[in-house]
């Protein structure tokens, strides 16, 4: 295609228009297609790589949720049934007998007292200091251990005696040997509904030692059915012979079974 242009001096210039070059278009289109194909392959690769990761994450979350649900169901206990053993439950063993009445009394220096009618002198006790105690409504007053509630009680006592020279083997007037000394311990119960004291336990020993110091212990212990308000005391044949030097030698106590 040509056009005439007016020039000076009457000359005419002919300009020929070149046709559009379509040879570059296929190359551009091919480049765009290549780039599009590469992006598609990259996106497809990312999708293929991410699918296992997403599947694994979904499986992990699902398994965790099912496990938590199963543990929650296992921890629920039907109404009226005791829960079964579980390592997740803290075990606290019950303290047996923590609320039951009990007492342990220890010896103190005894003051000479007049014995009651038909009874040996009663011992006095320590109920607060050292090894001594009274717990859960068990009460000690005026040489008596007072029972706070009915039940089966184990009652016990140990009395240690000490002396110097006994009468065993001594010759009295008439060339007769004197009888050996006898020590006696009695645990007595006093009840308001019964006028006379009741002997629960009694122990005796003979002492036959000449020219030396001697020690003898008598231990008593047994179970008794007692009522509220019953009073217990310990009587001895000779209060001056009781060893009060150590609290583990002479003691008295009771506890509810």
LORO-81256 format. One record per residue (C-alpha): residue number from 1; x, y, z. Coordinates in Angstrom, 2 decimals. Each point is the difference from the previous one (the first is absolute). Layout:
N
+--------+---------+---------+---------+
: midren :       x :       y :       z :
+--------+---------+---------+---------+
:    NUM :       X :       Y :       Z :
...
+--------+---------+---------+---------+
This chain:
257
+--------+---------+---------+---------+
: midren :       x :       y :       z :
+--------+---------+---------+---------+
:      1 :    0.00 :    0.00 :    0.00 :
:      2 :    1.50 :    3.27 :   -1.06 :
:      3 :   -0.87 :    3.66 :    0.55 :
:      4 :    1.21 :    3.07 :   -1.78 :
:      5 :    1.31 :    2.78 :    2.17 :
:      6 :    0.32 :    3.49 :   -1.25 :
:      7 :    3.55 :    1.27 :    0.13 :
:      8 :    1.64 :    3.11 :   -1.08 :
:      9 :    1.24 :    0.75 :   -3.40 :
:     10 :   -2.87 :   -1.95 :   -1.64 :
:     11 :    1.32 :   -3.30 :    0.96 :
:     12 :   -2.18 :   -2.70 :    1.15 :
:     13 :    1.21 :   -2.51 :    2.56 :
:     14 :   -1.53 :   -3.34 :    0.19 :
:     15 :   -0.15 :   -1.58 :    3.36 :
:     16 :   -0.78 :   -3.65 :    0.15 :
:     17 :   -1.67 :   -1.25 :    3.19 :
:     18 :    1.30 :   -3.27 :    1.19 :
:     19 :   -2.58 :   -2.61 :    0.91 :
:     20 :   -0.41 :   -0.97 :    3.62 :
:     21 :    2.36 :   -2.78 :    1.00 :
:     22 :   -2.10 :   -2.81 :    1.41 :
:     23 :    2.99 :   -2.21 :    0.51 :
:     24 :    0.58 :    1.31 :    3.59 :
:     25 :   -3.50 :   -0.86 :    1.22 :
:     26 :    0.44 :   -3.78 :    0.09 :
:     27 :    3.20 :    0.43 :    2.00 :
:     28 :   -1.73 :    2.21 :    2.62 :
:     29 :   -2.91 :   -2.36 :    0.19 :
:     30 :    2.37 :   -2.93 :    0.46 :
:     31 :    1.77 :    1.80 :    2.87 :
:     32 :   -3.27 :    0.74 :    1.74 :
:     33 :   -1.12 :   -3.58 :   -0.40 :
:     34 :    3.29 :   -1.26 :    1.42 :
:     35 :   -0.27 :    2.24 :    3.01 :
:     36 :   -3.63 :   -1.02 :    0.56 :
:     37 :    0.92 :   -3.68 :   -0.25 :
:     38 :    2.86 :    0.43 :    2.51 :
:     39 :   -2.31 :    1.76 :    2.49 :
:     40 :   -2.56 :   -2.75 :   -0.40 :
:     41 :    2.58 :   -2.70 :    0.62 :
:     42 :    1.28 :    1.85 :    3.10 :
:     43 :   -3.50 :    0.41 :    1.41 :
:     44 :   -0.76 :   -3.65 :   -0.68 :
:     45 :    3.23 :   -1.04 :    1.70 :
:     46 :   -0.83 :    2.12 :    3.08 :
:     47 :   -3.44 :   -1.55 :    0.17 :
:     48 :    1.40 :   -3.52 :   -0.26 :
:     49 :    2.55 :    0.71 :    2.74 :
:     50 :   -2.48 :    1.70 :    2.34 :
:     51 :   -2.64 :   -2.72 :   -0.28 :
:     52 :    1.92 :   -2.60 :    2.14 :
:     53 :    0.84 :    2.67 :    2.54 :
:     54 :   -3.63 :    1.05 :    0.30 :
:     55 :   -1.10 :   -3.64 :    0.18 :
:     56 :    2.51 :   -0.74 :    2.79 :
:     57 :   -1.03 :    3.10 :    1.94 :
:     58 :   -3.68 :   -0.88 :   -0.33 :
:     59 :    0.66 :   -3.57 :    1.16 :
:     60 :    2.01 :    1.23 :    3.02 :
:     61 :   -2.73 :    2.41 :    1.07 :
:     62 :   -2.71 :   -2.63 :   -0.49 :
:     63 :    1.88 :   -2.64 :    2.01 :
:     64 :    0.70 :    2.50 :    2.80 :
:     65 :   -3.65 :    0.99 :    0.18 :
:     66 :   -1.14 :   -3.65 :    0.10 :
:     67 :    2.54 :   -0.81 :    2.72 :
:     68 :   -1.09 :    2.94 :    2.14 :
:     69 :   -3.62 :   -0.99 :   -0.45 :
:     70 :    0.78 :   -3.60 :    0.99 :
:     71 :    1.84 :    1.08 :    3.17 :
:     72 :   -2.87 :    2.30 :    0.93 :
:     73 :   -2.47 :   -2.84 :   -0.34 :
:     74 :    2.22 :   -2.37 :    1.98 :
:     75 :    0.32 :    2.47 :    2.86 :
:     76 :   -3.75 :    0.27 :    0.43 :
:     77 :   -1.37 :   -2.31 :    2.68 :
:     78 :   -3.62 :   -1.19 :   -0.19 :
:     79 :   -2.17 :    1.24 :    2.79 :
:     80 :   -0.07 :   -2.31 :    2.99 :
:     81 :    3.28 :   -1.77 :   -0.89 :
:     82 :    3.42 :    0.39 :    1.56 :
:     83 :    2.73 :    1.28 :   -2.34 :
:     84 :    2.45 :   -2.65 :   -1.10 :
:     85 :    3.74 :    0.19 :    0.65 :
:     86 :    1.91 :    2.46 :   -2.12 :
:     87 :    3.61 :    1.10 :   -0.07 :
:     88 :   -1.20 :    3.56 :   -0.49 :
:     89 :   -1.84 :    0.05 :    3.35 :
:     90 :    2.01 :    0.95 :    3.06 :
:     91 :   -0.07 :   -2.72 :    2.65 :
:     92 :   -0.43 :    1.19 :    3.59 :
:     93 :   -0.14 :   -2.90 :    2.47 :
:     94 :   -2.56 :    0.56 :    2.73 :
:     95 :    1.33 :    0.72 :    3.43 :
:     96 :   -1.46 :   -2.76 :    2.06 :
:     97 :   -1.37 :    0.95 :    3.40 :
:     98 :    0.82 :    3.71 :   -0.24 :
:     99 :   -3.38 :    0.98 :    1.45 :
:    100 :   -0.26 :   -2.72 :    2.65 :
:    101 :    0.39 :    0.76 :    3.72 :
:    102 :    3.37 :   -1.02 :    1.41 :
:    103 :    2.34 :    0.92 :    2.83 :
:    104 :    3.42 :   -0.86 :    1.33 :
:    105 :    0.91 :    1.12 :    3.51 :
:    106 :    3.47 :   -0.03 :    1.58 :
:    107 :    1.19 :   -0.21 :    3.57 :
:    108 :    0.60 :    2.93 :    2.34 :
:    109 :    1.35 :    0.13 :    3.50 :
:    110 :   -2.68 :   -1.36 :    2.29 :
:    111 :   -1.21 :    1.68 :    3.15 :
:    112 :   -0.95 :   -2.24 :    2.90 :
:    113 :   -3.78 :   -0.40 :    0.12 :
:    114 :   -2.47 :   -1.82 :    2.15 :
:    115 :   -1.45 :   -3.03 :   -1.78 :
:    116 :   -3.72 :   -0.19 :   -0.59 :
:    117 :   -2.13 :   -2.54 :    1.77 :
:    118 :    0.89 :   -3.50 :   -1.21 :
:    119 :    2.31 :    1.47 :   -2.64 :
:    120 :    3.70 :    0.60 :   -0.51 :
:    121 :    1.23 :    3.58 :   -0.54 :
:    122 :   -0.61 :    1.41 :   -3.50 :
:    123 :    2.90 :    1.36 :   -2.07 :
:    124 :    0.20 :    3.52 :   -1.37 :
:    125 :    1.11 :    0.57 :   -3.63 :
:    126 :    1.45 :    2.50 :   -2.46 :
:    127 :   -2.33 :    0.53 :   -2.98 :
:    128 :    1.55 :    2.88 :   -1.98 :
:    129 :    3.81 :    0.10 :    0.17 :
:    130 :    2.58 :   -2.29 :   -1.57 :
:    131 :   -1.45 :   -3.19 :   -1.44 :
:    132 :   -3.37 :    0.56 :    1.69 :
:    133 :   -3.11 :    1.11 :   -1.91 :
:    134 :   -3.79 :   -0.15 :   -0.04 :
:    135 :   -1.76 :    0.34 :   -3.36 :
:    136 :   -3.47 :    0.10 :   -1.54 :
:    137 :   -2.08 :    0.69 :    3.10 :
:    138 :    1.86 :   -2.44 :    2.24 :
:    139 :    0.35 :    1.81 :    3.31 :
:    140 :    2.18 :   -0.38 :    3.07 :
:    141 :   -1.16 :    1.45 :    3.29 :
:    142 :    0.66 :   -0.71 :    3.69 :
:    143 :    1.97 :   -3.23 :   -0.63 :
:    144 :   -2.73 :   -1.31 :   -2.33 :
:    145 :    0.08 :   -0.62 :   -3.74 :
:    146 :   -3.53 :    0.84 :   -1.17 :
:    147 :   -1.49 :   -1.88 :   -3.00 :
:    148 :   -1.75 :    2.41 :   -2.43 :
:    149 :   -2.08 :   -2.44 :   -2.08 :
:    150 :   -1.13 :   -3.64 :    0.14 :
:    151 :    2.01 :   -2.67 :   -1.75 :
:    152 :    2.68 :   -2.66 :    0.31 :
:    153 :    3.18 :    1.39 :    1.54 :
:    154 :    3.42 :   -1.48 :    0.52 :
:    155 :    1.16 :    0.93 :    3.51 :
:    156 :    3.61 :   -0.47 :    1.07 :
:    157 :    2.44 :    0.94 :    2.75 :
:    158 :    3.54 :   -0.75 :    1.08 :
:    159 :    1.16 :    0.72 :    3.54 :
:    160 :    3.65 :   -0.33 :    0.96 :
:    161 :    0.85 :   -0.41 :    3.67 :
:    162 :    3.36 :    0.44 :    1.64 :
:    163 :    1.27 :   -0.60 :    3.53 :
:    164 :    3.07 :   -0.67 :    2.10 :
:    165 :   -0.29 :   -2.91 :    2.40 :
:    166 :   -3.06 :   -2.20 :    0.14 :
:    167 :   -1.22 :   -1.98 :    2.94 :
:    168 :    0.55 :   -3.32 :   -1.68 :
:    169 :    2.14 :   -2.32 :    2.12 :
:    170 :    0.11 :    2.23 :    3.07 :
:    171 :   -0.45 :   -1.78 :    3.30 :
:    172 :   -2.68 :    1.39 :    2.22 :
:    173 :   -0.87 :   -0.79 :    3.56 :
:    174 :   -0.72 :   -3.65 :    0.54 :
:    175 :    2.69 :   -1.03 :   -2.54 :
:    176 :   -2.43 :    0.25 :   -2.90 :
:    177 :    0.86 :    1.36 :   -3.44 :
:    178 :   -1.96 :    3.02 :   -1.10 :
:    179 :   -2.04 :   -0.25 :   -3.15 :
:    180 :    1.44 :    1.62 :   -3.16 :
:    181 :   -1.24 :    3.39 :   -1.08 :
:    182 :   -2.90 :   -0.03 :   -2.46 :
:    183 :   -0.67 :    2.79 :   -2.52 :
:    184 :   -3.47 :    0.31 :   -1.50 :
:    185 :   -1.39 :    2.10 :   -2.88 :
:    186 :   -3.72 :    0.36 :   -0.73 :
:    187 :   -1.76 :    1.86 :   -2.84 :
:    188 :   -3.38 :    1.07 :    1.33 :
:    189 :   -3.14 :    1.25 :   -1.70 :
:    190 :   -2.37 :    2.39 :    1.73 :
:    191 :   -3.52 :    0.43 :   -1.40 :
:    192 :   -2.58 :    2.47 :    1.21 :
:    193 :   -2.77 :   -2.54 :   -0.45 :
:    194 :    1.78 :   -2.60 :    2.16 :
:    195 :    0.86 :    0.82 :    3.63 :
:    196 :    3.12 :   -2.18 :    0.37 :
:    197 :    3.20 :    0.25 :   -2.10 :
:    198 :    0.66 :   -2.91 :   -2.34 :
:    199 :    3.40 :   -1.64 :   -0.37 :
:    200 :    0.80 :   -0.40 :   -3.69 :
:    201 :    3.57 :   -1.32 :    0.26 :
:    202 :    2.30 :   -1.06 :    2.83 :
:    203 :    3.63 :   -1.07 :    0.09 :
:    204 :    2.17 :   -1.19 :    2.93 :
:    205 :    3.65 :   -0.84 :    0.56 :
:    206 :    2.06 :   -1.10 :    2.98 :
:    207 :    3.26 :    1.73 :    0.79 :
:    208 :    2.74 :   -1.92 :    1.71 :
:    209 :    3.27 :    1.94 :   -0.15 :
:    210 :    2.37 :    0.33 :    2.94 :
:    211 :    2.67 :    2.63 :    0.37 :
:    212 :   -0.36 :    1.61 :   -3.45 :
:    213 :   -2.21 :    2.28 :   -2.04 :
:    214 :   -2.73 :   -1.66 :   -1.99 :
:    215 :   -2.31 :    0.91 :   -2.91 :
:    216 :   -3.18 :   -1.74 :   -1.05 :
:    217 :   -2.49 :    0.96 :   -2.74 :
:    218 :   -3.60 :   -1.12 :   -0.36 :
:    219 :   -1.71 :    0.45 :   -3.38 :
:    220 :   -3.77 :   -0.31 :   -0.48 :
:    221 :   -2.02 :    0.35 :   -3.18 :
:    222 :   -3.35 :   -1.19 :   -1.39 :
:    223 :   -3.07 :    1.08 :   -1.97 :
:    224 :   -3.18 :    1.15 :    1.75 :
:    225 :   -3.40 :    1.24 :   -1.05 :
:    226 :   -0.39 :    3.40 :    1.67 :
:    227 :   -2.76 :    2.57 :    0.17 :
:    228 :    0.05 :    3.77 :   -0.19 :
:    229 :    0.97 :    1.45 :    3.36 :
:    230 :    1.82 :   -3.07 :    1.30 :
:    231 :    3.10 :    0.90 :    2.02 :
:    232 :    3.22 :   -2.00 :    0.10 :
:    233 :    2.75 :    0.17 :    2.62 :
:    234 :    3.07 :   -2.00 :    1.08 :
:    235 :    0.44 :   -1.15 :    3.60 :
:    236 :    3.18 :   -1.42 :    1.55 :
:    237 :    0.68 :   -1.80 :    3.25 :
:    238 :    2.87 :    2.29 :    1.04 :
:    239 :    0.15 :    3.41 :   -1.61 :
:    240 :    3.44 :    0.75 :    1.50 :
:    241 :    1.60 :   -2.78 :   -2.10 :
:    242 :   -1.13 :    1.38 :   -3.40 :
:    243 :    2.93 :    0.99 :   -2.25 :
:    244 :   -0.74 :    3.51 :   -1.29 :
:    245 :    3.51 :    0.76 :   -1.35 :
:    246 :   -0.77 :   -0.73 :   -3.69 :
:    247 :   -3.26 :    0.34 :   -1.94 :
:    248 :    0.64 :   -3.15 :   -2.02 :
:    249 :    0.07 :   -2.16 :    3.14 :
:    250 :   -3.41 :    0.83 :    1.45 :
:    251 :   -2.98 :    0.97 :   -2.21 :
:    252 :   -3.73 :   -0.44 :   -0.50 :
:    253 :   -2.28 :    0.40 :   -3.03 :
:    254 :   -3.03 :   -1.01 :   -2.03 :
:    255 :   -1.25 :    0.39 :   -3.59 :
:    256 :   -3.17 :   -0.77 :   -1.91 :
:    257 :    0.31 :   -2.95 :   -2.40 :
+--------+---------+---------+---------+
